[in-house]
Amino acid sequence: MKPQNKGVEEQDTNHPSIRRSRMDMQIEDGGDIVVKARFNLGSEKHFLEGCKGIVSEQLVFVKGESMSILKEFITKHNVPNDVPDPDEISSEDDEGERPPVKSKKIRRENN
C-alpha cells in the first residue's frame, strides 16, 4: 500500500518549473566534473578532466588544454629534418633567367 502523502521529491520531478530550478541550483553549485576527454596522438596518451564549475566552463577548459597539447605535438613532430638557409633559397631563384613580363594595354573608347 502506497502512502497517500507523496514525498516532496516525487512532486518536484513532475512539475517543470521545479525541475528547472533544481537544474539551476546544480549549475550554481558548480556540480561535479562531467567533461572528460581522452585521446591518443601516436604513442602518446592524454586524459583531461574539466575543472570545477559549470559545464560550459569545463568545456572551455578542456578545449584549451587539448589545443595546447595538439599544438605541442604538431610542433614537436612537424619539424623538417633538412631546412635550407634563406640565403641558399634566394641564390637558387636568381640563377635562372626570368621571362620578360608582357604588359597589358587597356584601350579606352570614348563615347
Order of alpha helices (4+ residues) and beta strands (2+ residues): alpha-alpha-beta-beta-alpha-alpha
